[in-house]
């Protein structure tokens, strides 16, 4: 019993001491926590005051900015309102002025109408008086007057034209001839011409049989592959290739020459030789274009255009080689431009490229001058160069002196002696057409085409055409020739009026 009481008392004392110890330990912690909390609250209150102060400062700054912006906008609105009031006042003044001017114009128009009515009345009275005096109606008098004025005007016009022509011939013709002759003398031109056939020499006539082949299989294969006619006749040690396509004919010539040199002639070998010949001719075309550009010193020409230019080596016009013609036009153009102070570089380049279209005109429809210009546009060449190319046959209007120079140089190159070969039929027809045009005019007795069609002499009836009429007729004949005929160079129209007085002494 006593032991249990002691144990109970000990337990109570332990619990009491534990409680005291817990209060001492955790009471200190709680106190520390309260102190920390109070410090944090004080710091938070301090920061809160700082944040409030900053917020107030920011609000004040924003308010000031808004007030300044409001003042600026208000000032702008005031300025706009002031300007609008000024404009409104100015418009009012203009409207008033317009109304005043309108009133004045109406008044002047009434005055003018009154004057017109007065003049018409006076004119009618004058016409009536003139009709009484002349015993002619108004229309009759007008016809007589117009006929007199027309006759006198025509005579004066023909005289004036003759005076101008004489002045131009005396002063400009000689200088123009000097420039053109000087330009032509500064170049060396070839006179060789091309045809539509090519001759391939043979070492012996025995090769003809090998070219023909058994039952003609070789010649058939060759013509089928190349598209060129192979003519084998009695001509000793030679065969002839015929085709209107000069490049195809050249490929065939190169292929046949290679076959003859190799000695092996059969369909398979013909196809191989043809493929190799195409590559060789393509290389030759490129080389020809590059040599032309280098020889003339022309720069800035794209390689694609150089290749097209090289194809002109195998193109002819009336027997004239077109690459040689292009180079010749380039040289003449440069010489003419140098003589008169034009752009030599532009004239030389345009002269070289003016006939590019002839290299592809069998593939592309249209005039070769327009095709040439389209090629130049495709490769973004300068507009003044394109115009000079496109205008050389007057498909478009020439915009520069250099474009006119190309026209002249092209005509000189085509019309010079030896440049082109013309068939007898075409030659005779051109002379007949010249005489037909001249004989179509009234008062012409007869006409003669002379100097290979470079001049037409027209004999007129002196009783029907006077001296002024002869001058007028020469211009009309020349104009009709220009409109109806095609010819290289120029044609001189020479009208001759001869009066013969014959009497016999008996």
C-alpha positions as CSV (number, residue, x, y, z in Angstrom):
1,X,0.0,0.0,0.0
2,X,2.7,2.4,1.0
3,X,4.8,1.4,-2.0
4,X,1.9,2.2,-4.3
5,X,1.5,5.6,-2.7
6,X,5.1,6.4,-3.2
7,X,5.0,5.3,-6.7
8,X,1.9,7.4,-7.4
9,X,3.6,10.4,-5.8
10,X,6.7,9.9,-7.8
11,X,4.7,9.7,-11.0
12,X,2.9,13.0,-10.1
13,X,6.2,14.7,-9.3
14,X,7.6,13.4,-12.7
15,X,4.6,14.7,-14.6
16,X,4.8,18.0,-12.8
17,X,8.6,18.4,-13.6
18,X,7.9,17.3,-17.2
19,X,5.3,20.0,-17.6
20,X,7.6,22.6,-16.1
21,X,10.4,21.6,-18.4
22,X,8.1,21.6,-21.5
23,X,6.8,25.1,-20.6
24,X,10.3,26.4,-20.1
25,X,11.5,25.0,-23.5
26,X,8.6,25.7,-25.7
27,X,7.7,28.9,-24.0
28,X,11.0,30.3,-25.0
29,X,10.4,29.2,-28.6
30,X,7.0,30.8,-28.7
31,X,8.4,34.0,-27.3
32,X,11.1,34.0,-30.0
33,X,8.5,33.3,-32.7
34,X,6.4,36.2,-31.4
35,X,9.4,38.5,-31.5
36,X,10.2,37.4,-35.1
37,X,6.6,37.8,-36.1
38,X,6.5,41.3,-34.6
39,X,9.8,42.2,-36.5
40,X,8.3,40.9,-39.8
41,X,5.2,42.8,-39.2
42,X,7.2,46.0,-38.6
43,X,9.3,45.4,-41.8
44,X,6.1,44.7,-43.8
45,X,4.6,47.9,-42.5
46,X,7.8,49.8,-43.4
47,X,7.7,48.3,-47.0
48,X,4.0,49.0,-47.3
49,X,4.7,52.6,-46.6
50,X,7.5,52.7,-49.2
51,X,5.3,50.9,-51.8
52,X,2.5,53.4,-51.1
53,X,4.9,56.3,-51.5
54,X,6.2,54.9,-54.8
55,X,2.7,54.2,-56.1
56,X,1.7,57.8,-55.2
57,X,4.8,59.1,-57.0
58,X,4.0,57.0,-60.1
59,X,0.4,58.1,-60.1
60,X,1.5,61.7,-59.9
61,X,3.9,61.2,-62.8
62,X,1.3,59.5,-64.9
63,X,-1.2,62.2,-64.1
64,X,1.3,64.9,-65.2
65,X,2.1,62.9,-68.5
66,X,-1.7,62.7,-69.2
67,X,-2.1,66.3,-68.5
68,X,0.8,67.2,-70.9
69,X,-0.6,64.9,-73.6
70,X,-4.1,66.4,-73.2
71,X,-2.7,69.9,-73.5
72,X,-0.8,68.9,-76.7
73,X,-3.9,67.3,-78.2
74,X,-6.0,70.2,-77.2
75,X,-3.5,72.6,-78.8
76,X,-3.5,70.4,-82.0
77,X,-7.4,70.5,-82.1
78,X,-7.3,74.3,-81.6
79,X,-4.8,74.6,-84.5
80,X,-6.9,72.4,-86.8
81,X,-10.0,74.4,-85.9
82,X,-8.2,77.6,-86.7
83,X,-6.9,76.3,-90.0
84,X,-10.4,75.1,-90.9
85,X,-11.9,78.5,-90.1
86,X,-9.3,80.1,-92.4
87,X,-10.0,77.7,-95.2
88,X,-13.7,78.1,-94.8
89,X,-13.2,81.9,-95.1
90,X,-11.0,81.4,-98.1
91,X,-13.6,79.2,-99.8
92,X,-16.3,81.7,-99.1
93,X,-14.1,84.4,-100.8
94,X,-13.5,82.1,-103.8
95,X,-17.1,81.4,-104.2
96,X,-17.9,85.0,-104.1
97,X,-15.2,85.7,-106.8
98,X,-16.5,82.8,-108.9
99,X,-20.0,84.2,-108.8
100,X,-18.7,87.7,-109.7
101,X,-16.7,86.2,-112.6
102,X,-19.6,84.2,-113.7
103,X,-21.8,87.2,-113.8
104,X,-19.1,89.1,-115.8
105,X,-18.7,86.2,-118.3
106,X,-22.4,86.0,-118.8
107,X,-22.5,89.7,-119.5
108,X,-19.5,89.4,-122.0
109,X,-21.2,86.4,-123.7
110,X,-24.3,88.4,-124.2
111,X,-22.2,91.3,-125.7
112,X,-20.4,88.8,-128.0
113,X,-23.7,87.2,-129.1
114,X,-25.0,90.7,-129.9
115,X,-21.8,91.5,-131.9
116,X,-22.1,88.1,-133.8
117,X,-25.7,88.9,-134.7
118,X,-24.7,92.3,-136.0
119,X,-21.8,90.8,-138.0
120,X,-24.0,88.1,-139.5
121,X,-26.5,90.7,-140.5
122,X,-23.8,92.9,-142.1
123,X,-22.3,89.8,-143.9
124,X,-25.7,88.8,-145.3
125,X,-26.2,92.4,-146.6
126,X,-22.7,92.3,-148.1
127,X,-23.2,89.0,-149.8
128,X,-26.5,90.2,-151.2
129,X,-24.8,93.3,-152.5
130,X,-21.9,91.2,-154.1
131,X,-24.4,88.9,-155.7
132,X,-26.2,91.8,-157.3
133,X,-22.9,93.3,-158.5
134,X,-21.3,90.0,-159.8
135,X,-24.6,88.5,-160.9
136,X,-23.4,85.2,-159.2
137,X,-24.7,83.2,-156.2
138,X,-22.6,82.7,-153.1
139,X,-21.8,79.1,-154.0
140,X,-20.7,80.0,-157.5
141,X,-18.4,82.8,-156.2
142,X,-16.9,80.4,-153.7
143,X,-16.1,77.8,-156.3
144,X,-14.4,80.3,-158.6
145,X,-12.4,81.7,-155.7
146,X,-11.4,78.3,-154.5
147,X,-10.2,77.2,-158.0
148,X,-8.1,80.4,-158.3
149,X,-6.6,79.9,-154.8
150,X,-6.0,76.2,-155.5
151,X,-4.2,76.8,-158.8
152,X,-2.1,79.7,-157.3
153,X,-1.4,77.6,-154.2
154,X,-0.3,74.6,-156.1
155,X,2.1,76.6,-158.3
156,X,3.5,78.4,-155.3
157,X,3.9,75.1,-153.4
158,X,5.7,73.4,-156.3
159,X,8.0,76.4,-156.6
160,X,8.7,76.3,-152.9
161,X,9.4,72.5,-153.0
162,X,11.7,73.0,-155.9
163,X,13.6,75.7,-154.1
164,X,13.9,73.5,-151.0
165,X,15.0,70.5,-153.1
166,X,17.7,72.6,-154.9
167,X,18.9,74.0,-151.5
168,X,19.1,70.5,-150.0
169,X,20.8,69.0,-153.0
170,X,23.4,71.9,-153.1
171,X,24.2,71.7,-149.4
172,X,23.2,68.4,-147.9
173,X,23.6,65.9,-150.7
174,X,27.3,66.4,-151.2
175,X,28.0,66.2,-147.5
176,X,25.9,63.0,-147.2
177,X,27.7,61.4,-150.1
178,X,31.0,62.3,-148.5
179,X,30.0,60.7,-145.2
180,X,28.7,57.5,-146.8
181,X,31.6,57.1,-149.3
182,X,34.1,57.7,-146.4
183,X,32.4,55.0,-144.3
184,X,32.4,52.5,-147.2
185,X,36.0,53.1,-148.0
186,X,37.0,52.4,-144.4
187,X,35.8,48.7,-144.6
188,X,36.9,45.8,-146.8
189,X,33.9,43.8,-148.1
190,X,33.8,40.4,-149.6
191,X,31.8,39.8,-152.9
192,X,31.5,36.0,-152.7
193,X,28.0,34.5,-152.7
194,X,26.5,31.2,-151.5
195,X,24.1,28.8,-153.2
196,X,21.7,26.1,-152.1
197,X,24.1,23.3,-153.1
198,X,27.5,22.0,-151.7
199,X,30.0,20.0,-153.7
200,X,32.0,17.2,-151.9
201,X,35.2,16.2,-153.8
202,X,36.1,12.5,-154.2
203,X,39.5,10.9,-154.6
204,X,38.1,8.7,-157.4
205,X,34.9,7.9,-159.2
206,X,34.9,4.4,-157.6
207,X,33.7,5.9,-154.4
208,X,30.4,6.8,-156.0
209,X,29.4,3.1,-156.1
210,X,30.3,2.7,-152.4
211,X,28.3,5.8,-151.5
212,X,25.3,4.4,-153.4
213,X,25.7,1.0,-151.8
214,X,24.0,-2.3,-152.6
215,X,20.6,-1.6,-154.1
216,X,21.1,2.1,-153.1
217,X,20.8,1.4,-149.4
218,X,23.6,3.7,-148.4
219,X,22.3,6.7,-150.3
220,X,18.8,6.1,-149.0
221,X,20.1,5.9,-145.4
222,X,22.2,9.0,-145.9
223,X,19.3,11.1,-147.2
224,X,16.9,9.7,-144.5
225,X,19.3,10.5,-141.7
226,X,20.5,13.9,-142.9
227,X,17.3,15.2,-144.7
228,X,19.5,16.3,-147.6
229,X,19.4,15.3,-151.2
230,X,22.6,13.5,-152.4
231,X,23.0,14.0,-156.2
232,X,25.4,11.6,-157.9
233,X,25.8,12.3,-161.6
234,X,28.5,12.2,-164.3
235,X,30.5,15.0,-162.7
236,X,34.0,13.6,-162.3
237,X,35.3,13.0,-158.8
238,X,32.5,15.0,-157.1
239,X,29.0,14.6,-155.6
240,X,26.5,17.3,-154.8
241,X,24.4,17.9,-151.7
242,X,21.2,19.9,-152.1
243,X,19.1,21.5,-149.4
244,X,17.5,24.9,-148.7
245,X,18.5,24.5,-145.0
246,X,22.2,25.6,-145.0
247,X,23.0,24.2,-141.5
248,X,21.5,20.8,-142.4
249,X,23.5,20.8,-145.7
250,X,26.7,21.6,-143.8
251,X,26.1,18.8,-141.3
252,X,25.6,16.4,-144.3
253,X,28.8,17.7,-145.9
254,X,30.9,17.1,-142.8
255,X,29.4,13.7,-142.3
256,X,30.0,12.6,-145.9
257,X,33.5,13.9,-145.9
258,X,34.2,11.9,-142.8
259,X,32.7,8.8,-144.3
260,X,34.8,9.2,-147.5
261,X,38.0,9.7,-145.4
262,X,37.2,6.6,-143.2
263,X,36.3,4.4,-146.1
264,X,33.6,2.5,-144.2
265,X,30.2,3.4,-145.6
266,X,27.1,1.6,-144.4
267,X,23.9,2.7,-142.6
268,X,25.2,2.2,-139.1
269,X,28.4,4.1,-139.8
270,X,26.3,6.9,-141.5
271,X,24.3,7.4,-138.4
272,X,27.5,7.6,-136.3
273,X,29.1,10.1,-138.7
274,X,26.0,12.2,-138.7
275,X,25.8,12.5,-134.9
276,X,29.5,13.4,-134.8
277,X,29.0,16.0,-137.6
278,X,26.2,17.6,-135.7
279,X,28.5,18.2,-132.7
280,X,31.3,19.5,-135.0
281,X,28.9,21.9,-136.7
282,X,27.6,23.1,-133.4
283,X,31.1,23.8,-132.3
284,X,31.8,25.5,-135.6
285,X,28.7,27.7,-135.1
286,X,29.8,28.8,-131.6
287,X,33.3,29.5,-132.8
288,X,32.0,31.6,-135.7
289,X,29.9,33.7,-133.4
290,X,32.8,34.2,-130.9
291,X,35.2,35.1,-133.7
292,X,32.8,37.7,-135.1
293,X,32.3,39.3,-131.7
294,X,36.1,39.4,-131.0
295,X,37.0,40.6,-134.5
296,X,34.6,43.6,-134.2
297,X,35.5,44.3,-130.5
298,X,31.9,44.1,-129.4
299,X,31.4,43.4,-125.7
300,X,28.4,42.6,-123.4
301,X,26.9,40.0,-125.7
302,X,25.4,37.0,-123.9
303,X,26.7,33.6,-124.9
304,X,23.3,32.4,-126.1
305,X,23.1,35.3,-128.5
306,X,26.7,34.6,-129.7
307,X,25.6,31.0,-130.6
308,X,22.6,32.4,-132.5
309,X,24.9,34.8,-134.3
310,X,27.2,32.0,-135.3
311,X,24.3,30.2,-137.1
312,X,24.2,33.2,-139.6
313,X,27.4,31.8,-141.1
314,X,25.3,29.2,-142.8
315,X,22.4,31.5,-143.7
316,X,22.3,33.4,-147.0
317,X,20.0,36.1,-148.5
318,X,20.1,36.5,-152.3
319,X,23.4,34.7,-152.2
320,X,24.9,37.1,-149.6
321,X,26.3,35.4,-146.5
322,X,24.4,36.7,-143.5
323,X,27.2,36.6,-140.9
324,X,29.5,38.5,-143.3
325,X,26.6,40.9,-144.0
326,X,26.0,41.5,-140.2
327,X,29.7,42.2,-139.7
328,X,29.8,44.5,-142.7
329,X,26.7,46.4,-141.4
330,X,28.4,46.7,-138.0
331,X,31.6,48.2,-139.5
332,X,29.7,50.6,-141.8
333,X,27.5,51.6,-138.8
334,X,30.5,52.3,-136.7
335,X,32.1,54.3,-139.4
336,X,29.0,56.4,-140.1
337,X,28.5,57.0,-136.4
338,X,32.1,58.1,-136.1
339,X,31.7,60.5,-139.0
340,X,28.6,62.3,-137.6
341,X,29.4,62.1,-133.9
342,X,26.9,59.4,-132.8
343,X,27.4,56.5,-130.4
344,X,29.9,54.3,-132.1
345,X,29.6,51.4,-129.6
346,X,25.8,51.3,-129.8
347,X,25.9,51.5,-133.6
348,X,28.5,48.7,-133.9
349,X,26.6,46.3,-131.6
350,X,23.2,47.0,-133.2
351,X,24.7,46.5,-136.7
352,X,26.1,43.1,-135.6
353,X,22.8,41.9,-134.0
354,X,20.3,43.4,-136.4
355,X,19.6,40.2,-138.4
356,X,19.6,37.7,-135.5
357,X,16.1,36.7,-136.4
358,X,17.2,35.3,-139.8
359,X,18.9,32.5,-137.9
360,X,15.6,31.3,-136.4
361,X,12.9,32.8,-138.7
362,X,12.2,29.3,-140.1
363,X,11.2,28.3,-136.6
364,X,9.5,31.5,-135.3
365,X,6.8,33.4,-137.2
366,X,7.1,37.1,-137.9
367,X,9.4,39.6,-139.4
368,X,13.1,38.9,-138.8
369,X,13.6,42.4,-137.5
370,X,10.9,41.9,-134.8
371,X,12.3,38.4,-134.0
372,X,15.7,39.9,-133.6
373,X,14.3,42.5,-131.2
374,X,12.4,39.8,-129.2
375,X,15.7,37.9,-128.8
376,X,17.4,41.0,-127.5
377,X,14.5,41.7,-125.1
378,X,14.7,38.1,-123.8
379,X,18.3,38.6,-122.7
380,X,17.5,42.1,-121.3
381,X,19.7,44.2,-123.7
382,X,19.3,48.0,-123.5
383,X,16.1,49.6,-125.0
384,X,18.0,51.9,-127.3
385,X,19.8,48.9,-128.8
386,X,16.5,47.0,-129.2
387,X,14.9,49.9,-131.0
388,X,17.9,50.2,-133.4
389,X,17.5,46.5,-134.2
390,X,13.7,46.5,-134.6
391,X,13.6,49.7,-136.7
392,X,16.1,48.7,-139.3
393,X,13.3,47.7,-141.7
394,X,10.9,50.4,-140.3
395,X,8.7,47.8,-138.5
396,X,8.7,50.4,-135.7
397,X,9.6,54.1,-135.6
398,X,13.3,54.9,-135.1
399,X,13.9,56.6,-131.7
400,X,17.5,57.6,-132.2
401,X,20.1,58.6,-134.6
402,X,21.9,55.3,-134.2
403,X,18.7,53.5,-135.4
404,X,18.7,55.5,-138.6
405,X,22.3,54.7,-139.1
406,X,21.5,51.0,-138.9
407,X,18.9,51.5,-141.7
408,X,21.4,53.2,-143.9
409,X,24.2,50.7,-143.2
410,X,21.9,47.8,-144.0
411,X,20.8,49.3,-147.3
412,X,24.5,50.1,-148.2
413,X,25.6,46.5,-147.5
414,X,22.7,45.0,-149.4
415,X,22.9,47.3,-152.4
416,X,26.6,47.6,-153.0
417,X,28.0,45.9,-156.2
418,X,28.7,42.2,-155.7
419,X,26.8,41.9,-152.5
420,X,23.8,39.9,-153.8
421,X,23.1,37.7,-156.7
422,X,19.8,38.3,-158.5
423,X,18.2,36.0,-161.0
424,X,17.5,37.2,-164.6
425,X,13.8,36.8,-164.1
426,X,13.7,38.9,-161.0
427,X,15.9,41.5,-162.6
428,X,13.7,41.8,-165.7
429,X,10.6,41.9,-163.6
430,X,11.9,44.7,-161.5
431,X,12.7,46.8,-164.6
432,X,9.2,46.1,-166.0
433,X,7.6,47.1,-162.7
434,X,9.5,50.4,-162.7
435,X,8.4,51.2,-166.2
436,X,4.8,50.1,-165.4
437,X,4.6,52.5,-162.4
438,X,6.0,55.4,-164.4
439,X,3.7,54.8,-167.4
440,X,0.6,54.7,-165.1
441,X,0.6,58.6,-164.8
442,X,-1.2,60.7,-167.3
443,X,0.9,62.9,-169.5
444,X,3.8,60.3,-169.6
445,X,4.9,59.5,-173.2
446,X,7.2,56.7,-172.3
447,X,9.8,55.6,-169.7
448,X,13.0,53.7,-169.5
449,X,14.6,51.8,-166.6
450,X,18.4,52.1,-166.8
451,X,21.5,51.5,-164.8
452,X,20.3,48.1,-163.6
453,X,17.1,49.6,-162.3
454,X,18.9,52.3,-160.3
455,X,17.3,55.0,-162.4
456,X,14.0,55.5,-164.3
457,X,13.8,58.2,-167.0
458,X,10.3,59.4,-167.7
459,X,9.6,61.4,-170.9
460,X,6.5,63.5,-170.6
461,X,4.3,65.3,-173.2
462,X,5.3,69.0,-173.1
463,X,1.8,70.1,-174.1
464,X,0.2,68.5,-171.1
465,X,2.8,68.9,-168.4
466,X,4.7,72.2,-167.8
467,X,8.0,72.6,-165.9
468,X,6.4,72.8,-162.5
469,X,4.2,69.8,-163.3
470,X,7.4,67.8,-164.2
471,X,8.8,68.5,-160.8
472,X,5.6,67.5,-159.2
473,X,5.4,64.3,-161.3
474,X,8.9,63.2,-160.3
475,X,7.8,63.3,-156.6
476,X,4.6,61.4,-157.3
477,X,6.4,58.7,-159.3
478,X,9.0,58.3,-156.5
479,X,6.3,58.0,-153.9
480,X,4.4,55.4,-155.8
481,X,7.6,53.3,-156.4
482,X,8.3,53.4,-152.6
483,X,4.7,52.2,-151.9
484,X,4.4,49.4,-154.5
485,X,7.9,48.0,-155.2
486,X,10.6,46.4,-153.1
487,X,14.2,47.1,-154.1
488,X,17.7,47.5,-152.5
489,X,19.2,51.0,-152.2
490,X,17.5,53.9,-154.0
491,X,16.1,54.6,-157.4
492,X,16.6,58.0,-159.2
493,X,13.4,59.3,-160.9
494,X,14.4,61.6,-163.8
495,X,11.5,63.4,-165.5
496,X,12.4,64.9,-168.9
497,X,10.3,67.5,-170.6
498,X,11.5,68.5,-174.1
499,X,10.0,71.1,-176.4
500,X,11.0,71.0,-180.1
501,X,10.0,73.7,-182.5
502,X,10.5,72.7,-186.1
503,X,10.0,74.9,-189.2
504,X,11.2,74.7,-192.8
505,X,12.5,77.5,-194.9
506,X,11.2,77.3,-198.5
